[in-house]
Amino acid sequence: MMNMFKALNSNNQIILKNFSYLTLMKFFNIGVKIVLAAYLIRILGSEKYGLITWLDSVIQYFIMIVNFGFNIYAAKYIVENKNKSTKINEIVSSIFIIKGCLFIFSLICVLFLGSFETFSAYKRLLLLLMFSGIGEVLFPVWFFQGTENLKPATIIVFLTRLFLLVGTVIFVNSQYDLLSYILLFVSSSLLMGGFGIFYLFKYYNIRIVLLPINKLIHYFRESLPFFIGRFLSLVFNFGTIFFIGKFCLLEQVTGFDTGLKIVMLGVIPFEMLQQAVFPTISRTKNKKLLKNLVYVSFIVGVFIGSIIFLMADYFMVWFGGEEMLQFAPSLKLLAILSPFVSLTFILGTCSLVAFGFYREYNFSLIFTSIVYMLILIVLYFTGKINFWNLIYLRVFGDVLMALIRLFYSFKRKTIIA
């Protein structure tokens, strides 16, 4: 891997710096979530923790509506217009305005959702969790990524996650403190958004400008394909959690979520690597670099997946306590995801998006999600929706997406130097 980086051109330092900061930021995020999960499972119990996770799986669909694909596409806008202050102001203003409107729309939808029997008992908790979306509106991670300056974003994420962690340990001490945790979670999200927008305006001299409706519609339409693909991809990301909670047990939600967090912790470097390299490959179209990244991602992914498989019993006990040991077999199955998710990250943005093949990128998301939903419908009408079949389906979805992106990368010759 070191030889690969030595072979890079003058973008060396930018990539390594971005990779380092992105990795730290993600580790703070996922690391704190894992520590919190281990703590909350023990304090609140697996059923109440499963309830939080299940409610969050619902809210994530609305968070995706708020983000609307900008976290992928807006970084490319910023890269292409770095030295055009007027254009930057236009881009930033349009994104904040659109995301603000989408948040209000999502809030109304959550209020409406609370009127259904399935969610009526949790209406207040859903509404509180939705207010974390304000942080998503305000925190401009897409701007920091586009300007290739991720240090401030990393510091902000670290401080706000530390606030959540310390606050949880201090104020969440019994099974009755579920509401206290949710309030702390929403507060940390609001702080993250507040710090992010403060830094943006103070150090980049950004000005919010009023834009004609046709401009807003333009940016909305540009990101719409990314939103559709990303939104549908949530079907098997958070959809699996939702369906386990709906048709199985909340304790099984906790078991699946704990296992998935362990797997996602192992693939963090690849998610961060693709984000760090994406701006550089977008500019240089360096196929040799991309090809090396694909090889390294798959080989290291297989190694990490093997470690998770062999250590599954120990990992489940460490992260969830003795009661999670019963879910070690599900972690062994989820370990298969490691090399394929690694490939999915690299082949998505760095191969297809960076080279302008947006349709192929979105097709991989949309087609996989449609197949997932069709199989889910069959399972439902045949009475075969259960914990294990939902996990099998989740693994199948990720493998299918990786293979589709690999196919298009060969077909469009993005990884053929």
VENMOHU-V202124 format. One record per pair of residues at least 24 apart in sequence whose ideal C-beta (glycine too) atoms are under 7 Angstrom apart, sorted by the first residue. I is the first residue (numbers start at 1). J is the second residue. Records with the same first field share a line. If there is no record, write none. Layout:
# VENMOHU-V202124
I = J + J
This chain:
# VENMOHU-V202124
1 = 296
4 = 292 + 296
8 = 289
11 = 280 + 284
14 = 148 + 280
15 = 276 + 277 + 280
18 = 148 + 150 + 276
19 = 272 + 273 + 276
21 = 150 + 151 + 154
22 = 150 + 272 + 275 + 276
23 = 268 + 269 + 272
24 = 154
25 = 150 + 153 + 154 + 157
26 = 268 + 271 + 272
27 = 268
28 = 157 + 158 + 161
29 = 157 + 161
30 = 261 + 264 + 265 + 268
32 = 161 + 164 + 165
33 = 261
34 = 261 + 265 + 319
35 = 165
36 = 165 + 168
37 = 258 + 261 + 319
38 = 319 + 320
39 = 168
40 = 181
41 = 254 + 320 + 321
42 = 321
43 = 172 + 173 + 174 + 175
44 = 175 + 178
45 = 175
46 = 251 + 254 + 323
47 = 250 + 251
48 = 175 + 178
49 = 254
50 = 245 + 250 + 251 + 253 + 254
51 = 250
52 = 178
53 = 241 + 253 + 254 + 257
54 = 241 + 242 + 245 + 250 + 253
55 = 122 + 125 + 126 + 129
56 = 129
57 = 238 + 241 + 242
58 = 126 + 242
59 = 126 + 129 + 130
60 = 234 + 238
61 = 234 + 238
62 = 106 + 109 + 110 + 130 + 133
63 = 133 + 136
64 = 230 + 231 + 234
65 = 102 + 106
66 = 99 + 102 + 103 + 106 + 133 + 136 + 137
67 = 136
68 = 98 + 99 + 102 + 223 + 227
69 = 223 + 226 + 227 + 230
70 = 95 + 99 + 142 + 223
71 = 141 + 142
72 = 226 + 349 + 353
73 = 222 + 223 + 226
74 = 142 + 146
75 = 142 + 145 + 146 + 279
76 = 282
77 = 146
78 = 142 + 143 + 146 + 147
79 = 146 + 279 + 282 + 283
82 = 147
89 = 206 + 207 + 209
90 = 209 + 211 + 215
92 = 143 + 206
93 = 208 + 209 + 211
94 = 211 + 215 + 216 + 219
95 = 219
96 = 208
97 = 211 + 216
98 = 216 + 219 + 220
99 = 137
100 = 137
103 = 133 + 134 + 137
106 = 130 + 133
125 = 182
128 = 182 + 183 + 186
129 = 182 + 186
131 = 186
132 = 185 + 186 + 189
134 = 190 + 193
135 = 189 + 190 + 192 + 193
137 = 193
138 = 193 + 194 + 196 + 197
139 = 192 + 193 + 196
140 = 196 + 197 + 200
143 = 200
145 = 275
146 = 279
148 = 279
152 = 199
156 = 192 + 195 + 196
157 = 192
160 = 188 + 191 + 192
161 = 188
163 = 188 + 191
164 = 188
225 = 358 + 362
226 = 362
228 = 362 + 366
229 = 361 + 362 + 365 + 366
230 = 365
232 = 365 + 366 + 369
233 = 365 + 369
235 = 369 + 372 + 373
236 = 369 + 372 + 394 + 397
240 = 390 + 394
243 = 385 + 390
244 = 387 + 390
247 = 385
248 = 386 + 387
252 = 387
255 = 324 + 327 + 330
256 = 330 + 391
258 = 316 + 319 + 320 + 324 + 327
259 = 327 + 330 + 331 + 334
260 = 334
262 = 308 + 315 + 319 + 331
263 = 308 + 334 + 335 + 337 + 338
266 = 304 + 308 + 338
267 = 301 + 338 + 341 + 342
270 = 297 + 301 + 342 + 345 + 346
271 = 345
274 = 345 + 346 + 349 + 350
277 = 350
278 = 349 + 350 + 354
281 = 350 + 354
282 = 354
285 = 355
287 = 414 + 415 + 416 + 417
288 = 417
290 = 350 + 351 + 414 + 415
291 = 415 + 417
293 = 346 + 350
294 = 343 + 346 + 347 + 415
297 = 342 + 343 + 346
298 = 339 + 342 + 343
301 = 338 + 339 + 342
302 = 339
304 = 338
305 = 335 + 336 + 338 + 339
308 = 335 + 338
309 = 335
330 = 391
333 = 391 + 395
334 = 391 + 395
336 = 395
337 = 395 + 398
340 = 398 + 399 + 402
341 = 398
343 = 402 + 406
344 = 398 + 401 + 402 + 405
347 = 402 + 405 + 406 + 409
348 = 405
351 = 405 + 409 + 414 + 415
352 = 405 + 408 + 409 + 414
355 = 412 + 414
357 = 408 + 412
360 = 408 + 412
364 = 401 + 404 + 405
367 = 404
368 = 397 + 400 + 401 + 404
371 = 400
372 = 397
